[in-house]
Amino acid sequence: MASLKMAINLTLGPALGYTSRSQQARVMTESWVASHFFCPNCGDFPLKKYPNNQPVADFVCGKCNEDYELKSKQGVFGSKMVDGGYQTMMDRLAGSRNPNFLLLNYTQSCQVSDFCIVPKHFIVPDLIEKRKPLAATARRAGWIGCNVLLSRIPESGKIFFVRQSDVLQKRLVRQRWERTLFLRDFSEEKKGWLLDTMNCVERLGRNTFSLADVYGFEAELAEKYPRNNHVRDKLRQQLQVLRKKGYVDFVGRGQYRLRQP
Ligand SMILES: [Zn+2]
């Protein structure tokens, strides 16, 4: 196990010569990702670093072209993560080269505590919260930033490579990535209902559940979709889709089982 623990130390080496702490942190976390992380989509290693200040993303896979954007923080992210401009983010979500997020947390002593991938098909407008415009006295008066509501991402959309300082096997990371790739086949509108249903199923916190359990979220979803009068029908349809895609199995007598990767 010692070698695994070694692999989660950020090293100052590549950041020597930078004086600002935030730049040092950026260089150290980027260098850690570049030397330890593989592409979860195809398994290729290492990822290629884009030149700095590239607006698209931070890393790209040289084999399958998947883009990754690194967000790192000392401590934990909590339920929301501060990001850049609101409109820029919304435009990006509507585009075709929206990157996957890599969320990295490290401790005060520069150890990677958690590192997870949020596949781009989980990053939907629903997660983006508009912040208040900057005050008239600010240098960029009127500018509107955004928060990413991490708490709204289903558990299956947070694929850990390092969790509580434990490094997970590459095979497991890739299986978890593949498990939800089917979401890329759906339009934004259809995906919204699927993600909501996945969230409900996962929030039940059980492997086996009934249709009635999922209907328990009816009121919450009716509030979210006030123009839809058929929430139960919608939920039932989504479960059928999730079953077809291998995310849940039907085990008979109205019971479903969450398929584990
Ligand atoms: Zn790849």
Boltz pocket constraint, residues with backbone or C-beta under 6 A from the ligand:
constraints:
  - pocket:
      binder: B
      contacts: [[A, 39], [A, 40], [A, 41], [A, 42], [A, 43], [A, 44], [A, 61], [A, 62], [A, 63], [A, 64], [A, 65], [A, 66]]
      max_distance: 6.0
